[in-house]
Amino acid sequence: MLRKVGRGLVILAMITVELPLILATALTLILAFGLGLVPLYPPLVRLVRRTAGVTRRQVTKWCGVEIEDPYLPPPPPPIPQADGLYRYDRTLYKTPRIPMWNARWKWMFADPATWRDFLWLLLDPLVKLALALPFLFLAPHALHAYGKWAAFLLAPTAKSKLVGQVVRLNVVRSQAVDSQAAEMRRIERDLHDGAQARLVALGLTLGAVDQLVDTNPVAAKALLNKAMETSSEALAELRRVVRGIHPPVLAERGIGDAVRALALDSPLKVTVELDLPHRPQPPVEAAIYFAVSELLSNAARHGSADQVTIDISHRGRMLCVTVMDDGLGGADPSKGSGLRGIERRLAAFDGVIALMSPPGGPTTVSMSVPDALPEEYAGGSSRLPRWKSAIVVVGWSLGWLPLFPQGVVAGVFKAFNIDEHEKAWFLALYLSPPWQWPTIILMMCLGVAMYGAALYIPLQHSAERWMAEAHPRRPWFEKC
């Protein structure tokens, strides 16, 4: 309890920082947009965002309300034209400094989260003063209330989340296109330098056999044996190219057996632990397969490892893969393209990679891909419990009764003083006059609450599926 009181006092003490910042904000906004001193605006925004960030961290850590950064993604750096100049609107610049500055201050100005931060900064001292006594005597409840207030203005809006997702999807799409182009170039290079060269050599050898078959049968026979060897090597080369595109064992047996095949081919001692109730989606399987293949190659070539453990499991619908080796450690994604390539592969499926590789080892790489498994393997029942379904059914079936006949219609009768002979069915109008309006309002609140519960329970049970699958012809309580 004393710790929570102390946290409340620390939050309350932030008023001493916010009040001077409010004055500085007001003065800076007047100077920036009243007198044209726009260069003062970006430092002010950064200072306010830093203060709001401190509050977000405090609220997340102390109040139990997690608040993410709500800001729109920053603009990309300017790209020089063919002549080396940088264009911004209709003006050309020799350096990217001015275009970048213009883009950044307009990004700050157009971001709704910036103005929400300003509004929070203005109102936050008042809220803290109102919660001063609760911080002392009801600290847990006051901290929770303050967390809800901070989340109201400092949490990301639906627009900022959507814009962030769009920007991230654009980046992932660009990376996927680049990766696909690089993969096509690799396949073309492998075919050109491998199978194609061997097939050309095979054709030349067969041509020489055709010339020697009548004059020197012994030499022709030797060339035929060489041609057979060349055809076998070309076939093996084609099979390697096919395995590099999509291994047949992966398509036929799934990720578990495909990784076990990699373990058998590896010079290291590899242990594979598998716990998957169902095969993931084929593109996810391919991404995980090539990621594991790259990690095994890195462990053998760069890590000098002897043993590798591969764990493939799931948490709900999330696919989790951990690769740990006993090598030298010190892996750095910035020093090579292998880990970057794995990150690009997983990013296409909203997957993430975490690397822990201290000098001296061991190296542990964890990969996770959300929603890789079917819905039925998410753990637990996807349907509502029966008692929740009963509440939803009752809410939709009977919510109209207190809301309209006993609430809205009774209120109309009461407001317009309609003849009492026409109001025999309305409960509230039989009560004494002081209790009639409270009863009518209570009935309307009860009806709204019943409809609200019928909506909220399925939404709270599975918001993603509710939004994706619910429609008028499909009852929400059946598909959530």
N, C-alpha and C positions, 0 to 999 in steps of 0.2 A: 504493500500500500504506500509506504513512504517513497519507494522508488517511483511510483506513478505520480505521486504528488510532486516530486522533484522534476519529473518530465513536464508536468503541467506548468510548473513555474518557469522552466526553461523556455517553453513555448510562449508563455506570457511575457518573458523578458525580451523576446524578439521585437516587442513594440518599440523599444529604444532604438532599434535599427530601422524599423519601418517608417516611423514618423519623420526622421530626417530625409529618408528616401522619398517619401511622398512630396515633401517640399522641393527636393531636387528634381523630381519628376515633373511637377507642375512648372517650375521655372524653365527646365530644359525644353518642354513641349512648347512653351510660349516663345522661347528664343528660336527653336528649330522651325516652327511653322508660322510664327508671327513675324520674326525678323529675318527668316531665311537662313538661319545657321543650321542647315540640315546635317552637317558632319557631327553635331552633338547627339543626334538621335540614335545611331547604332550603339555607341558606348552606353547610353542610358538603357536601351533594350537589353544589352548583355548583362548589365548590373541587375536589372529587375528579374531577368530570367535566372540569374545565379541565386538571388534571394528566394525566388519561388522554388528553385531546385533544392535548396536547403530545407524548405518547408515540406516538399514532397518526400525527401528522405526521412525527415523526422516523423511525418505522418505514417509512412510505410513501416518504419521500425518501431514506433511507439504506440500508434493508434490502431494498428491492425488493418489499415485501409491502404491497399496498394495503389499508387498513382504513377502512371507512366508519363513520360514526356509527351506533351501534346503538339509539339511544334511541327510545322510542315517541313519536309526535307529541304536542305539548303540548295540553292541553284548550282548547277555544275560549273566548273571553271570554263572560262571562254576558250574557244578553239581558234587558233590562227587560220587565216585564209591562205590561199596558195601564194600570195605575195608577202606573207609574214605579218600582215596587219590584222588587228582585232576589230571586229565590227560590233557596235552596239547601237541598235536602231538604225539611224542613217549616218552615223559618225564612225570614222575609222581612227583607231589609236595604234600607236607603235608598241605599247606595252599592255599587258592584261590588267594592270592595276585599276584603272578608272572603270572599265567595263565590269570588272568583278565587284568593285565598291558599289556601283550603281545597282547591280543586280541584287547584292546582299541587302542594301538598305530598303529597296522596294520589297524584297522578300519578307523582311521584318515588318514593314508597314502593312503589307497585305495579309499577313498571317493573323487570323482571328484570335489565336492563342495569345498574341502579344497584347491585345486590348483586354482580353480576359485577365491576363496577369495584372494589367493596370487597375482593372476594377477590383480584383482581389486585394491588391495592395492598398486601395483606398478603404475598403470595407473591413479588412482583416483586423485592424486594431479595435474597431468597435465590437466585433465578435469576440475577440479575446477578452476585452473588458467585461462583456456580458457573462463570460464563462469564468471570471476571476474567482468568485466564491466557489462554484462547482469544482474548479481545479483543486481547491483546498479540501473540500469535504466530500465530494463525489467524483474523485479523480478518474476512476475507470470509465464512468458514464460520460464525463466531460471530455475525456480524450477521444472516446468514440464519436461523440457529437462533433467535436472539432475536426476529426478526420473526415466525416461526412461533408462538413462545410467546405473543407479544403478541396475535396474531390469534386464538389459541385462546380467550382470554377477552374481548378488546376488540372483536372483529368482531361484526357484527349476527347474531343468530340467525334461523332461519327464521320464528319467530313474529313477531319485530319487523319483519322485511321484509314479512310478510303483512299485519300491522296497518297498516304505513305505506302499503302499496298500497291497502288498503281505505279508509283515510282519504283518500288522494289521489283514488281513484275516486269517493268520495262528493262531494268538492269539484268534480271534473270533471263529475260528473252534475248537480250543482246549477247549475254554470255553463252546461252544455249546455241544461238546462231553461230557465234565464233567457234564454239567447241565442235559443232557439227561440221563446219567448214574445215577445221583442222583435222577432224576424223576422216572426212572425205579425201583430203590431201594425203593423209597417211595411207589410206587404203589404195589410192591411186599410185603412190610411191612404192608400196609393197608389191602391187601387181606389176608395175613397170620394171622395177629392179629385180624382182624375184621370178614369178611364174612366167611373165612375158619373155624375159631374157632366156629362160630355160626352153620355152616353146620355140623361140627363134632358133636357138642352138639345135633343138631337135629337128626342125625343118631343114637346116643346113646339113645335119648329119644324114638324114634320109636322102637328101639330094646327092651327097657323096656316095652313099650306098648304091643308088640307082646307076651311077657312073661306073662303079667298080664291080657290080654283081656279075658281069660277063667276063671281064678281063682278070679280076683278082678276087675270086670268091672268098678266100681266107680273110683278106682285109675287109671285104664287105660284111662278113660275119662278125668281125670284131667291132666294126662301126655299129652294126645292129645291136650288139650287146650294150654298147655305150648309149645308143638311143634309148634302149629300155631303161637304163639307169637314169637317164635324163628325164624320161617321162615319169618315173617314180618320184624323182626329186621335185618335179613340177607339181605332181599331185599332192605331195606332202606340203609344198609351199602354199598351194591353194587351200588346203585344209587349215593351215595356220592362219591364213587371212580370214577364212570363214569363222574360225574360233575367235579371232579378234573382233569380228563384227557382232556375232551373237553365238556363244558356244552351244552346240547341240545338247550337251548334258544339262545346261541351264533351262533350255526350252522343254526338255523331256522330263527331267527329274526335279527341277526346282532349285532354289538357292542353297538348300542344305547339302544335297549331293554334289552340286557344282563346287561349293567351297571345299568339300571333302576331296574332290578331284584335284583342286589346286593344292591342297595339303599333301596329297600323294606325289604330285609333280615337284614340290618344293624340296630343295636340299636340306631344309631345316626340319627339326622335329616339331611338328605342328599338331596341336590338340584342338579339336572342334567340338564345341558344346552347343547343342541346338535345342531350342524350346519354342517352336512355332506351331500353333494349332492349324494354321492354314497358310497357303502360299500367298505372299504379297502380290501386288500388281506387277505384271511383267516388266514395265519400264523401271520400277523401283528395284526389282530383282537384278536387272542388268546393271543399274548404277551401283548397287551394293557389291555385286560380283567383281566389277572392274576396280572398285575402291579397295576391296580386300586383296585383289591381285596386285595392285600397286603397293599396298602396305607390306605384303610379303616380299615383294621385290626390293623395297627399300630396306627392310630388315636384313635381308641377305647381302645386299651390295654395300650399303652405307652404315648399317648399324652393327655389323659383325655379330649378329645374334646367333644363338644356338637353338633356342626354344621359343615358340610362339603359341599363344593361346588365343583362340577365336571364339567368342561367345555371341551367339545370335539368339535373341529372346524378344519378348514383347511386353509392353505395359499398356493394357487395353488395346487400342488400335495402333499404337505407336510401335514401330519396328526399331529395336535397339541392337547395335552391333558394337562390340568392344574387341579391339585387337591389341594384345599386349606382348611385347618381346623383351628379352633380357639383354638387349644390345647395349651399345655405348651411350645411347641417349643423345641429347643435344640437337634434336631435330628442329629445324626452323623453316616455316612455310615460305619465308621471304627469300630463302636461298635456293629454291628449286621450284619446278612447276608441278611436281607430283601431287603434293598436298593441295595446292591451288586448284589443280584439275579435279580432285575429289570434291573440294568445296563447291566448285561450279556444277558438278554433276548433281550433288545433293540439293543445291539451291533451287534447282528446277522443280523439286517436290517439297519445298519449304523445309528441307532437312538441314541439320546443323552438324558440325564436326567440332569436337573438343580435343585438344592435344595437350598431353602432359609428358614432357621429355626432359627431365633435368640432366645435366652433364653427369655421365657415369651410368645413366639408365636407372630403372627400366623406362621404356617408352610405352605409353598407353594412349591409344586413339579411340575415342568414343564417337559413334555416329548414331543419329536418331532421325527417323522420318515419320512425321505424324500422319495419321489416317492412312497407313499403308495396308492395314488388314481390313477385312469386311466388318460391317457393323455388328454382326452377331458374335464376334470375338472380342468385343470391347470390354467384356467382363460385366456380369450382372445382367439383369433383364432390361431390355429396351422399352418394355411396356410399363405403363403406370401401375402401381399397386392398386388393388381393388378398392381400398378405402379412398384413395385419391380419385379414382375413376368415379366412385359414387358421389363424391363432392362435386365433381365437374358436371355429372349428369343432373344432380339436384339443382346446381346453380343455373344451368341453362334451362332446365324445365320449369322451375318455380321462381326464378328471379323476377319475372314480370309481375308476380302477384303483389309483393310489397311495394315495388317501384311505381307501378302505374295505378291500379285500382285503389290501393290503400294509401298511396303517396301522392302522385301527381294529380289524379282526378279528385281525390279528397281535398287537396289543397285548392283546386279550382272551385269546388263547392264552397269551401270555407271563405275564400277570398271574395267571391261574388254573392255570398249569402243566398244560395239557391234554396228553394223550398225544402223544408225538412222531410216532406213525404217522398222526395226523390233521393234521399241519402240514407236509406235504411240499411244499405249493405256495407257502409263505411264505418269501420271500427272507431277511428279517431273522433268522429263527429258525435259519438255517444258519450264521450268523456266530458268532464267539466271544461269550460272554456280555457282556463290557464294551461291545461294539458293537451289541448287539441293540436296546436302548432308543433310543440315538441314531438308529439307522436307522429304527426305527418312527416316531419323531417327525419325522424328515426326510421320510418318505413322506407323513405326514399334512399337513405344511406344503406339500409339493409339490402335493398334490391341492387344498388350499385355494387355493394360488397360481394354479393353472390355472383354477379356477372364478372366482377374483377377476379374473384377466386377461380372461376371457371376458365378464365383466360390465363391467369398467372401460373397456376399449378402445372399445366402442360409446358408452358414456356420455361419455367424454372427447371423442370425435369430434363428437358433436352432442347435448349434454345435453337441449336443449329438445325436439327432435324425438323423442329416445329416450323421454323421460318422457311425451310426448303421444301417441305412436303405438304404442309397444311393447305387445304383449299376447301371451298364450301361443300363439295361432294364427299369429302373424306373427314370423318370426325377426328378432331385433334386428339382427343383422349385415347384413341385407338392407335395412333401412329407416332406417339411421342414416347 
